[in-house]
Amino acid sequence: MIHLNLIDAAERLVEVETVAPVNVTSVKELQKKSRKKALTVLVAALFVFVAFSCFLSVAGVPKQLQGLLPPPYLDLIGAEDPTRSALAIGAGQRTSAGGSLEAEAAAAAAMIRQRDNVTVKQVVGEINPQALFNNKRTDYNSYLPLEKLSFQKASVGQFFAFLNTATPDDVGFSDCIYQAPNYFYVRGVAGNPNSQKAFLDRIRAVSSDFRTPPLPENAPATDITAFGMYNVTNVNLTAVSSFVPASEVNSEVKSMKALAATQKVQLSGLEKPVVEEFGVYKRYTLKATSTADFAELNAFITAFVNSPSRIGIRNIEMKLAKKDMFTTILFEMFVIK
């Protein structure tokens, strides 16, 4: 019996020793998990609150919640509650910002009455004319569209008049370019050094930013190459006083071609203008070519400048092609509907 009891006790001892150990949970870990759960719940609640506020600010307060939400909260998120805008009529209807609609309407009516009672003399006396008209416009880029055309006509006319009178008889040009407002480039050759010097001195005297680039070693001693800005003076900026209506474009071009024909200048290529939109008006650019000699071309330019034509010359380029002169002219005019 004792032997059996010992065996039984030994077996029980073995069973006790093989039981899995008990896991003990740390108090700090429990606290950490609890804080994480609380933070998660708080973030979720904040997200729901923000989403709900965004919904109210966009869609307004639902009918079921009207009159229940606090006004400061609605003002903060910019939401409209119809029950708040229907205040007591005796106190005057008010906007959500607290202003009286009746007062605003009265102020608007008073402003209209005041505006209607203002005389033209008062308006002119209170407005600074310089705010409307810049009377000190001296730069081509600051000119109004029609003023630019007026300047173009005067500028090209003065430059051609200079070439016609100041160029010695034994000076010939292979290239002569003039571009608005007053840029020029000339290249040619003189019959002798005295004629070369005379021409360069004359054109230098009527130009600004005048330059004569270095000549190559094999260039003749009488070579002429110069460019700069021609000094344009006494320009009537009102010479072109009106835009060209769209219905008169063809007749305006036809009149200009007829004027050229009277000076024996045939202009080709005016049929397809390039049209650019500038809001209230359009710019028509017409490219024309001619094989007329300088004398005929100068006569046309002189007649064109003195004519009432509403067309300007943006660029003119004369080149010697074989034995004849080939000229390309860019005309432009401003057209309204």
DAVENKA-V888473 format. One record per residue. N is the residue number from 1. RES is the residue in three letters. SS is DSSP state (H for helix, E for strand, C for the rest). Layout:
N_RES_SS + N_RES_SS
//
This chain:
1_MET_C + 2_ILE_H + 3_HIS_H + 4_LEU_H + 5_ASN_H + 6_LEU_H + 7_ILE_H + 8_ASP_H + 9_ALA_H + 10_ALA_H + 11_GLU_H + 12_ARG_H + 13_LEU_H + 14_VAL_H + 15_GLU_H + 16_VAL_H + 17_GLU_H + 18_THR_C + 19_VAL_C + 20_ALA_C + 21_PRO_C + 22_VAL_C + 23_ASN_C + 24_VAL_C + 25_THR_C + 26_SER_C + 27_VAL_H + 28_LYS_H + 29_GLU_H + 30_LEU_H + 31_GLN_H + 32_LYS_H + 33_LYS_H + 34_SER_H + 35_ARG_H + 36_LYS_H + 37_LYS_H + 38_ALA_H + 39_LEU_H + 40_THR_H + 41_VAL_H + 42_LEU_H + 43_VAL_H + 44_ALA_H + 45_ALA_H + 46_LEU_H + 47_PHE_H + 48_VAL_H + 49_PHE_H + 50_VAL_H + 51_ALA_H + 52_PHE_H + 53_SER_H + 54_CYS_H + 55_PHE_H + 56_LEU_H + 57_SER_H + 58_VAL_H + 59_ALA_H + 60_GLY_C + 61_VAL_C + 62_PRO_C + 63_LYS_H + 64_GLN_H + 65_LEU_H + 66_GLN_C + 67_GLY_C + 68_LEU_C + 69_LEU_C + 70_PRO_C + 71_PRO_H + 72_PRO_H + 73_TYR_H + 74_LEU_H + 75_ASP_H + 76_LEU_H + 77_ILE_H + 78_GLY_C + 79_ALA_C + 80_GLU_C + 81_ASP_C + 82_PRO_H + 83_THR_H + 84_ARG_H + 85_SER_H + 86_ALA_C + 87_LEU_C + 88_ALA_C + 89_ILE_H + 90_GLY_H + 91_ALA_H + 92_GLY_C + 93_GLN_C + 94_ARG_E + 95_THR_C + 96_SER_C + 97_ALA_C + 98_GLY_C + 99_GLY_C + 100_SER_E + 101_LEU_H + 102_GLU_H + 103_ALA_H + 104_GLU_H + 105_ALA_H + 106_ALA_H + 107_ALA_H + 108_ALA_H + 109_ALA_H + 110_ALA_H + 111_MET_H + 112_ILE_H + 113_ARG_H + 114_GLN_H + 115_ARG_H + 116_ASP_H + 117_ASN_H + 118_VAL_C + 119_THR_C + 120_VAL_H + 121_LYS_H + 122_GLN_H + 123_VAL_H + 124_VAL_H + 125_GLY_H + 126_GLU_H + 127_ILE_C + 128_ASN_C + 129_PRO_H + 130_GLN_H + 131_ALA_H + 132_LEU_H + 133_PHE_C + 134_ASN_C + 135_ASN_C + 136_LYS_C + 137_ARG_C + 138_THR_C + 139_ASP_C + 140_TYR_H + 141_ASN_H + 142_SER_H + 143_TYR_C + 144_LEU_C + 145_PRO_H + 146_LEU_H + 147_GLU_H + 148_LYS_H + 149_LEU_H + 150_SER_H + 151_PHE_H + 152_GLN_H + 153_LYS_H + 154_ALA_H + 155_SER_H + 156_VAL_H + 157_GLY_H + 158_GLN_H + 159_PHE_H + 160_PHE_H + 161_ALA_H + 162_PHE_H + 163_LEU_H + 164_ASN_H + 165_THR_H + 166_ALA_H + 167_THR_C + 168_PRO_C + 169_ASP_C + 170_ASP_C + 171_VAL_E + 172_GLY_E + 173_PHE_E + 174_SER_E + 175_ASP_E + 176_CYS_E + 177_ILE_E + 178_TYR_E + 179_GLN_E + 180_ALA_C + 181_PRO_C + 182_ASN_C + 183_TYR_E + 184_PHE_E + 185_TYR_E + 186_VAL_E + 187_ARG_E + 188_GLY_E + 189_VAL_E + 190_ALA_E + 191_GLY_C + 192_ASN_C + 193_PRO_H + 194_ASN_H + 195_SER_H + 196_GLN_H + 197_LYS_H + 198_ALA_H + 199_PHE_H + 200_LEU_H + 201_ASP_H + 202_ARG_H + 203_ILE_H + 204_ARG_H + 205_ALA_H + 206_VAL_C + 207_SER_E + 208_SER_E + 209_ASP_E + 210_PHE_E + 211_ARG_E + 212_THR_C + 213_PRO_C + 214_PRO_C + 215_LEU_C + 216_PRO_C + 217_GLU_C + 218_ASN_C + 219_ALA_C + 220_PRO_C + 221_ALA_C + 222_THR_C + 223_ASP_E + 224_ILE_E + 225_THR_E + 226_ALA_E + 227_PHE_E + 228_GLY_E + 229_MET_E + 230_TYR_E + 231_ASN_C + 232_VAL_C + 233_THR_C + 234_ASN_C + 235_VAL_C + 236_ASN_C + 237_LEU_C + 238_THR_C + 239_ALA_C + 240_VAL_C + 241_SER_C + 242_SER_C + 243_PHE_C + 244_VAL_E + 245_PRO_E + 246_ALA_H + 247_SER_H + 248_GLU_H + 249_VAL_H + 250_ASN_H + 251_SER_H + 252_GLU_H + 253_VAL_H + 254_LYS_H + 255_SER_H + 256_MET_H + 257_LYS_H + 258_ALA_H + 259_LEU_H + 260_ALA_H + 261_ALA_H + 262_THR_H + 263_GLN_C + 264_LYS_C + 265_VAL_C + 266_GLN_C + 267_LEU_C + 268_SER_E + 269_GLY_C + 270_LEU_C + 271_GLU_C + 272_LYS_C + 273_PRO_C + 274_VAL_E + 275_VAL_E + 276_GLU_E + 277_GLU_E + 278_PHE_E + 279_GLY_C + 280_VAL_C + 281_TYR_E + 282_LYS_E + 283_ARG_E + 284_TYR_E + 285_THR_E + 286_LEU_E + 287_LYS_E + 288_ALA_E + 289_THR_E + 290_SER_E + 291_THR_C + 292_ALA_C + 293_ASP_C + 294_PHE_H + 295_ALA_H + 296_GLU_H + 297_LEU_H + 298_ASN_H + 299_ALA_H + 300_PHE_H + 301_ILE_H + 302_THR_H + 303_ALA_H + 304_PHE_H + 305_VAL_H + 306_ASN_C + 307_SER_C + 308_PRO_C + 309_SER_C + 310_ARG_C + 311_ILE_C + 312_GLY_E + 313_ILE_E + 314_ARG_E + 315_ASN_E + 316_ILE_E + 317_GLU_E + 318_MET_E + 319_LYS_E + 320_LEU_E + 321_ALA_E + 322_LYS_C + 323_LYS_C + 324_ASP_E + 325_MET_E + 326_PHE_E + 327_THR_E + 328_THR_E + 329_ILE_E + 330_LEU_E + 331_PHE_E + 332_GLU_E + 333_MET_E + 334_PHE_E + 335_VAL_E + 336_ILE_E + 337_LYS_C
//
